[in-house]
Amino acid sequence: MEWKTIRIETDGHVATVSLHRPHRHNAWTGRMHADFRAAMAELEQRDDVRAVVVTGTPPAFCVGGDSDALAQHAERGGYDTGLPPEPAAPGVNRRPEYDDDFAWMFGFRTPIIAAVNGAAAGIGLALALFCDLRFAAATAKLTTAAPKLGLPAEYGMSWVLPRLVGVTRANDLLLSGRVVTAADTESWGLWNQVLPDGEGALAAAVDYAELLASSTGPNAVSVTKAQIYRDLHRHDSAASVAESKELLDVAMRTAEYREGIAALREKRAPEF
């Protein structure tokens, strides 16, 4: 399927989704939002896709909401997501806690890896924060943007950012909206790796995705991702241990587990 504001490339078991409005530095619109959800819903149903990389068509990742759309909100006197009445609903492991924009990414079947190859502002930064892993260009400029527009923290950044970098640093970015770079924040725990430039960030993200796709059991990764976000929300260590034992019992009946054990004993790479 073709989308106006999204581009998809698949290489082996890795799909790369590019936000594609380069003439506007990939500024976010309702159409892009709908296209992104539809593209991700389609990829989630493909058994051959084991990891998804999200990036932007150079030179930016996503500079936030399109200024024309933001002006229309002011004229309208209220916020409009621009989504159709029944947008695509990715997230096969969706729970009530994930049932909204970007939060559904926690319930997505495969890992989602952000390659922040350039500026990421506002909703663009939120998108990166809700990914499972993040690789960034050192020079990529980042800002929550909202307070400088007279707006509160948007799209769950007040929930996700403190969990990634701690409350003190999250307060700094959320309250000031100041511009920082990925290099400035390299030690904050926000990034899996910071690379010299956008091409390097994308290459590192794709390499990591290919590592997952080639060396790990796809069901094991999917189940583990679901465990991580359930545990992030429930704060119950005993329940986590009990569930993990139940999941181990189920996994040990699968062909994926049998292949993993066979590969271990035969001292070879597994063929998942």
LINUR-V391090 format. One record per run of one state. SS is the DSSP state (hx for helix, st for strand, lp for the rest). FROM is the first residue (numbers start at 1). LEN is the number of residues. If there is no record, write none. Layout:
BEGIN
ss->{SS/SS}
from->{FROM/FROM}
len->{LEN/LEN}
END
This chain:
BEGIN
ss->{lp/st/lp/st/lp/hx/lp/st/lp/hx/lp/st/lp/st/lp/st/lp/hx/lp/hx/lp/hx/lp/st/lp/st/lp/hx/lp/st/lp/st/lp/hx/lp/hx/lp/hx/lp/st/lp/hx/lp/st/lp/hx/lp/hx/lp/hx/lp/hx/lp}
from->{1/6/12/14/20/22/25/28/29/30/45/51/57/62/63/65/66/67/77/96/99/103/108/111/117/120/122/123/130/133/138/141/144/146/150/157/166/167/177/180/182/186/189/193/196/198/216/218/235/237/252/255/267}
len->{5/6/2/6/2/3/3/1/1/15/6/6/5/1/2/1/1/10/19/3/4/5/3/6/3/2/1/7/3/5/3/3/2/4/7/9/1/10/3/2/4/3/4/3/2/18/2/17/2/15/3/12/6}
END
